């Protein structure tokens, strides 16, 4: 038989911690995480992920009361790595000059002289 003092939901349990401040803090930070996920998707696209890890510890005392403590961690989405591109030249140095362009800058090739004519 239950009475009005029974704690039936997780929300009621979390409200016991720090006189309700704990649950309020989690809710505030989860709202910020949801906004971060939205901003991250707008900035980088893809399917960003965030996570809430909640830990609740119980300690039974000799007289029958239970001490409840809680901790949480919010993990925001990972920001993509910074990226760039360059080429490595013959000396092992990074260069913005493509080795493929080097052929284009070798000068004009000589096309004078005898050539075989082909039918198309």
PyMOL CGO cylinders between C-alpha atoms (Angstrom):
from pymol import cmd
from pymol.cgo import CYLINDER

trace = [
    CYLINDER, 0.00, 0.00, 0.00, 1.47, 3.32, -1.01, 0.3, 1, 1, 1, 1, 1, 1,
    CYLINDER, 1.47, 3.32, -1.01, 0.99, 6.74, 0.50, 0.3, 1, 1, 1, 1, 1, 1,
    CYLINDER, 0.99, 6.74, 0.50, 1.55, 10.32, -0.56, 0.3, 1, 1, 1, 1, 1, 1,
    CYLINDER, 1.55, 10.32, -0.56, 5.14, 10.24, 0.75, 0.3, 1, 1, 1, 1, 1, 1,
    CYLINDER, 5.14, 10.24, 0.75, 6.23, 7.52, -1.68, 0.3, 1, 1, 1, 1, 1, 1,
    CYLINDER, 6.23, 7.52, -1.68, 8.69, 8.57, -4.36, 0.3, 1, 1, 1, 1, 1, 1,
    CYLINDER, 8.69, 8.57, -4.36, 7.53, 6.98, -7.60, 0.3, 1, 1, 1, 1, 1, 1,
    CYLINDER, 7.53, 6.98, -7.60, 9.42, 8.69, -10.44, 0.3, 1, 1, 1, 1, 1, 1,
    CYLINDER, 9.42, 8.69, -10.44, 13.00, 9.46, -11.37, 0.3, 1, 1, 1, 1, 1, 1,
    CYLINDER, 13.00, 9.46, -11.37, 12.10, 13.12, -11.53, 0.3, 1, 1, 1, 1, 1, 1,
    CYLINDER, 12.10, 13.12, -11.53, 10.96, 13.00, -7.89, 0.3, 1, 1, 1, 1, 1, 1,
    CYLINDER, 10.96, 13.00, -7.89, 14.24, 11.35, -6.90, 0.3, 1, 1, 1, 1, 1, 1,
    CYLINDER, 14.24, 11.35, -6.90, 16.32, 13.92, -8.77, 0.3, 1, 1, 1, 1, 1, 1,
    CYLINDER, 16.32, 13.92, -8.77, 14.35, 16.68, -7.07, 0.3, 1, 1, 1, 1, 1, 1,
    CYLINDER, 14.35, 16.68, -7.07, 15.65, 15.41, -3.72, 0.3, 1, 1, 1, 1, 1, 1,
    CYLINDER, 15.65, 15.41, -3.72, 19.23, 16.29, -4.71, 0.3, 1, 1, 1, 1, 1, 1,
    CYLINDER, 19.23, 16.29, -4.71, 20.30, 19.79, -3.65, 0.3, 1, 1, 1, 1, 1, 1,
    CYLINDER, 20.30, 19.79, -3.65, 16.67, 20.71, -2.94, 0.3, 1, 1, 1, 1, 1, 1,
    CYLINDER, 16.67, 20.71, -2.94, 15.80, 20.48, -6.63, 0.3, 1, 1, 1, 1, 1, 1,
    CYLINDER, 15.80, 20.48, -6.63, 18.78, 22.52, -7.86, 0.3, 1, 1, 1, 1, 1, 1,
    CYLINDER, 18.78, 22.52, -7.86, 20.42, 19.41, -9.36, 0.3, 1, 1, 1, 1, 1, 1,
    CYLINDER, 20.42, 19.41, -9.36, 17.50, 18.64, -11.67, 0.3, 1, 1, 1, 1, 1, 1,
    CYLINDER, 17.50, 18.64, -11.67, 17.13, 22.29, -12.64, 0.3, 1, 1, 1, 1, 1, 1,
    CYLINDER, 17.13, 22.29, -12.64, 20.81, 22.48, -13.56, 0.3, 1, 1, 1, 1, 1, 1,
    CYLINDER, 20.81, 22.48, -13.56, 20.57, 19.34, -15.70, 0.3, 1, 1, 1, 1, 1, 1,
    CYLINDER, 20.57, 19.34, -15.70, 17.52, 20.70, -17.51, 0.3, 1, 1, 1, 1, 1, 1,
    CYLINDER, 17.52, 20.70, -17.51, 19.27, 24.02, -18.19, 0.3, 1, 1, 1, 1, 1, 1,
    CYLINDER, 19.27, 24.02, -18.19, 22.38, 22.30, -19.51, 0.3, 1, 1, 1, 1, 1, 1,
    CYLINDER, 22.38, 22.30, -19.51, 20.34, 19.90, -21.66, 0.3, 1, 1, 1, 1, 1, 1,
    CYLINDER, 20.34, 19.90, -21.66, 18.58, 22.88, -23.28, 0.3, 1, 1, 1, 1, 1, 1,
    CYLINDER, 18.58, 22.88, -23.28, 22.03, 24.35, -24.01, 0.3, 1, 1, 1, 1, 1, 1,
    CYLINDER, 22.03, 24.35, -24.01, 23.17, 21.00, -25.46, 0.3, 1, 1, 1, 1, 1, 1,
    CYLINDER, 23.17, 21.00, -25.46, 20.16, 20.89, -27.79, 0.3, 1, 1, 1, 1, 1, 1,
    CYLINDER, 20.16, 20.89, -27.79, 20.97, 24.40, -29.00, 0.3, 1, 1, 1, 1, 1, 1,
    CYLINDER, 20.97, 24.40, -29.00, 24.61, 23.39, -29.47, 0.3, 1, 1, 1, 1, 1, 1,
    CYLINDER, 24.61, 23.39, -29.47, 23.52, 20.41, -31.58, 0.3, 1, 1, 1, 1, 1, 1,
    CYLINDER, 23.52, 20.41, -31.58, 21.39, 22.69, -33.76, 0.3, 1, 1, 1, 1, 1, 1,
    CYLINDER, 21.39, 22.69, -33.76, 24.18, 25.27, -34.15, 0.3, 1, 1, 1, 1, 1, 1,
    CYLINDER, 24.18, 25.27, -34.15, 26.70, 22.52, -34.93, 0.3, 1, 1, 1, 1, 1, 1,
    CYLINDER, 26.70, 22.52, -34.93, 24.50, 21.08, -37.67, 0.3, 1, 1, 1, 1, 1, 1,
    CYLINDER, 24.50, 21.08, -37.67, 23.97, 24.50, -39.24, 0.3, 1, 1, 1, 1, 1, 1,
    CYLINDER, 23.97, 24.50, -39.24, 27.72, 25.18, -39.17, 0.3, 1, 1, 1, 1, 1, 1,
    CYLINDER, 27.72, 25.18, -39.17, 29.08, 21.78, -40.21, 0.3, 1, 1, 1, 1, 1, 1,
    CYLINDER, 29.08, 21.78, -40.21, 26.13, 19.68, -41.44, 0.3, 1, 1, 1, 1, 1, 1,
    CYLINDER, 26.13, 19.68, -41.44, 25.98, 15.99, -40.75, 0.3, 1, 1, 1, 1, 1, 1,
    CYLINDER, 25.98, 15.99, -40.75, 24.36, 14.33, -37.75, 0.3, 1, 1, 1, 1, 1, 1,
    CYLINDER, 24.36, 14.33, -37.75, 25.98, 15.77, -34.61, 0.3, 1, 1, 1, 1, 1, 1,
    CYLINDER, 25.98, 15.77, -34.61, 25.69, 13.77, -31.40, 0.3, 1, 1, 1, 1, 1, 1,
    CYLINDER, 25.69, 13.77, -31.40, 25.62, 14.82, -27.77, 0.3, 1, 1, 1, 1, 1, 1,
    CYLINDER, 25.62, 14.82, -27.77, 25.31, 12.79, -24.61, 0.3, 1, 1, 1, 1, 1, 1,
    CYLINDER, 25.31, 12.79, -24.61, 24.13, 13.04, -21.02, 0.3, 1, 1, 1, 1, 1, 1,
    CYLINDER, 24.13, 13.04, -21.02, 25.68, 10.57, -18.59, 0.3, 1, 1, 1, 1, 1, 1,
    CYLINDER, 25.68, 10.57, -18.59, 23.83, 10.46, -15.28, 0.3, 1, 1, 1, 1, 1, 1,
    CYLINDER, 23.83, 10.46, -15.28, 25.16, 8.66, -12.21, 0.3, 1, 1, 1, 1, 1, 1,
    CYLINDER, 25.16, 8.66, -12.21, 23.09, 8.16, -9.05, 0.3, 1, 1, 1, 1, 1, 1,
    CYLINDER, 23.09, 8.16, -9.05, 24.62, 6.57, -5.96, 0.3, 1, 1, 1, 1, 1, 1,
    CYLINDER, 24.62, 6.57, -5.96, 22.72, 5.15, -3.01, 0.3, 1, 1, 1, 1, 1, 1,
    CYLINDER, 22.72, 5.15, -3.01, 24.15, 4.48, 0.44, 0.3, 1, 1, 1, 1, 1, 1,
    CYLINDER, 24.15, 4.48, 0.44, 22.04, 2.66, 3.03, 0.3, 1, 1, 1, 1, 1, 1,
    CYLINDER, 22.04, 2.66, 3.03, 22.74, 3.77, 6.59, 0.3, 1, 1, 1, 1, 1, 1,
    CYLINDER, 22.74, 3.77, 6.59, 22.40, 1.57, 9.66, 0.3, 1, 1, 1, 1, 1, 1,
    CYLINDER, 22.40, 1.57, 9.66, 19.20, 3.25, 10.79, 0.3, 1, 1, 1, 1, 1, 1,
    CYLINDER, 19.20, 3.25, 10.79, 17.46, 2.54, 7.44, 0.3, 1, 1, 1, 1, 1, 1,
    CYLINDER, 17.46, 2.54, 7.44, 17.69, 5.91, 5.72, 0.3, 1, 1, 1, 1, 1, 1,
    CYLINDER, 17.69, 5.91, 5.72, 19.29, 6.15, 2.29, 0.3, 1, 1, 1, 1, 1, 1,
    CYLINDER, 19.29, 6.15, 2.29, 21.75, 8.83, 1.22, 0.3, 1, 1, 1, 1, 1, 1,
    CYLINDER, 21.75, 8.83, 1.22, 21.36, 9.65, -2.47, 0.3, 1, 1, 1, 1, 1, 1,
    CYLINDER, 21.36, 9.65, -2.47, 23.98, 11.52, -4.46, 0.3, 1, 1, 1, 1, 1, 1,
    CYLINDER, 23.98, 11.52, -4.46, 24.10, 12.32, -8.13, 0.3, 1, 1, 1, 1, 1, 1,
    CYLINDER, 24.10, 12.32, -8.13, 26.55, 13.43, -10.75, 0.3, 1, 1, 1, 1, 1, 1,
    CYLINDER, 26.55, 13.43, -10.75, 26.25, 14.02, -14.47, 0.3, 1, 1, 1, 1, 1, 1,
    CYLINDER, 26.25, 14.02, -14.47, 28.38, 14.79, -17.48, 0.3, 1, 1, 1, 1, 1, 1,
    CYLINDER, 28.38, 14.79, -17.48, 27.25, 16.38, -20.72, 0.3, 1, 1, 1, 1, 1, 1,
    CYLINDER, 27.25, 16.38, -20.72, 29.29, 15.67, -23.83, 0.3, 1, 1, 1, 1, 1, 1,
    CYLINDER, 29.29, 15.67, -23.83, 28.78, 18.13, -26.72, 0.3, 1, 1, 1, 1, 1, 1,
    CYLINDER, 28.78, 18.13, -26.72, 29.29, 17.18, -30.38, 0.3, 1, 1, 1, 1, 1, 1,
    CYLINDER, 29.29, 17.18, -30.38, 32.85, 17.02, -31.59, 0.3, 1, 1, 1, 1, 1, 1,
    CYLINDER, 32.85, 17.02, -31.59, 34.02, 19.88, -33.79, 0.3, 1, 1, 1, 1, 1, 1,
    CYLINDER, 34.02, 19.88, -33.79, 35.47, 18.65, -37.09, 0.3, 1, 1, 1, 1, 1, 1,
    CYLINDER, 35.47, 18.65, -37.09, 39.24, 18.74, -37.39, 0.3, 1, 1, 1, 1, 1, 1,
    CYLINDER, 39.24, 18.74, -37.39, 40.76, 21.75, -39.13, 0.3, 1, 1, 1, 1, 1, 1,
    CYLINDER, 40.76, 21.75, -39.13, 41.85, 20.77, -42.66, 0.3, 1, 1, 1, 1, 1, 1,
    CYLINDER, 41.85, 20.77, -42.66, 44.00, 22.18, -45.42, 0.3, 1, 1, 1, 1, 1, 1,
    CYLINDER, 44.00, 22.18, -45.42, 45.87, 20.97, -48.49, 0.3, 1, 1, 1, 1, 1, 1,
    CYLINDER, 45.87, 20.97, -48.49, 49.38, 21.43, -49.84, 0.3, 1, 1, 1, 1, 1, 1,
    CYLINDER, 49.38, 21.43, -49.84, 51.90, 19.52, -51.93, 0.3, 1, 1, 1, 1, 1, 1,
    CYLINDER, 51.90, 19.52, -51.93, 55.24, 18.06, -50.97, 0.3, 1, 1, 1, 1, 1, 1,
    CYLINDER, 55.24, 18.06, -50.97, 58.05, 19.09, -53.32, 0.3, 1, 1, 1, 1, 1, 1,
    CYLINDER, 58.05, 19.09, -53.32, 61.20, 17.14, -54.18, 0.3, 1, 1, 1, 1, 1, 1,
    CYLINDER, 61.20, 17.14, -54.18, 62.98, 18.54, -51.13, 0.3, 1, 1, 1, 1, 1, 1,
    CYLINDER, 62.98, 18.54, -51.13, 60.26, 17.33, -48.76, 0.3, 1, 1, 1, 1, 1, 1,
    CYLINDER, 60.26, 17.33, -48.76, 58.92, 20.84, -48.13, 0.3, 1, 1, 1, 1, 1, 1,
    CYLINDER, 58.92, 20.84, -48.13, 55.26, 21.77, -48.20, 0.3, 1, 1, 1, 1, 1, 1,
    CYLINDER, 55.26, 21.77, -48.20, 54.30, 23.91, -51.17, 0.3, 1, 1, 1, 1, 1, 1,
    CYLINDER, 54.30, 23.91, -51.17, 51.17, 25.44, -52.62, 0.3, 1, 1, 1, 1, 1, 1,
    CYLINDER, 51.17, 25.44, -52.62, 52.54, 24.81, -56.11, 0.3, 1, 1, 1, 1, 1, 1,
    CYLINDER, 52.54, 24.81, -56.11, 51.17, 21.63, -57.66, 0.3, 1, 1, 1, 1, 1, 1,
    CYLINDER, 51.17, 21.63, -57.66, 53.76, 19.40, -59.32, 0.3, 1, 1, 1, 1, 1, 1,
    CYLINDER, 53.76, 19.40, -59.32, 51.19, 18.78, -62.05, 0.3, 1, 1, 1, 1, 1, 1,
    CYLINDER, 51.19, 18.78, -62.05, 51.29, 22.49, -62.94, 0.3, 1, 1, 1, 1, 1, 1,
    CYLINDER, 51.29, 22.49, -62.94, 55.04, 22.32, -63.38, 0.3, 1, 1, 1, 1, 1, 1,
    CYLINDER, 55.04, 22.32, -63.38, 54.48, 20.61, -66.74, 0.3, 1, 1, 1, 1, 1, 1,
    CYLINDER, 54.48, 20.61, -66.74, 52.26, 23.48, -67.84, 0.3, 1, 1, 1, 1, 1, 1,
    CYLINDER, 52.26, 23.48, -67.84, 55.00, 26.01, -67.00, 0.3, 1, 1, 1, 1, 1, 1,
    CYLINDER, 55.00, 26.01, -67.00, 57.83, 24.24, -68.83, 0.3, 1, 1, 1, 1, 1, 1,
    CYLINDER, 57.83, 24.24, -68.83, 57.27, 26.42, -71.85, 0.3, 1, 1, 1, 1, 1, 1,
    CYLINDER, 57.27, 26.42, -71.85, 55.71, 25.98, -75.25, 0.3, 1, 1, 1, 1, 1, 1,
    CYLINDER, 55.71, 25.98, -75.25, 56.59, 22.71, -76.91, 0.3, 1, 1, 1, 1, 1, 1,
    CYLINDER, 56.59, 22.71, -76.91, 57.91, 22.66, -80.44, 0.3, 1, 1, 1, 1, 1, 1,
    CYLINDER, 57.91, 22.66, -80.44, 55.35, 21.36, -82.92, 0.3, 1, 1, 1, 1, 1, 1,
    CYLINDER, 55.35, 21.36, -82.92, 57.17, 22.43, -86.08, 0.3, 1, 1, 1, 1, 1, 1,
    CYLINDER, 57.17, 22.43, -86.08, 58.61, 19.93, -88.44, 0.3, 1, 1, 1, 1, 1, 1,
    CYLINDER, 58.61, 19.93, -88.44, 57.27, 16.89, -90.21, 0.3, 1, 1, 1, 1, 1, 1,
    CYLINDER, 57.27, 16.89, -90.21, 54.18, 15.26, -88.87, 0.3, 1, 1, 1, 1, 1, 1,
    CYLINDER, 54.18, 15.26, -88.87, 52.10, 12.44, -90.13, 0.3, 1, 1, 1, 1, 1, 1,
    CYLINDER, 52.10, 12.44, -90.13, 48.66, 13.49, -91.24, 0.3, 1, 1, 1, 1, 1, 1,
    CYLINDER, 48.66, 13.49, -91.24, 45.87, 11.25, -90.15, 0.3, 1, 1, 1, 1, 1, 1,
    CYLINDER, 45.87, 11.25, -90.15, 42.30, 10.98, -91.27, 0.3, 1, 1, 1, 1, 1, 1,
    CYLINDER, 42.30, 10.98, -91.27, 39.77, 11.68, -88.60, 0.3, 1, 1, 1, 1, 1, 1,
]
cmd.load_cgo(trace, "trace")
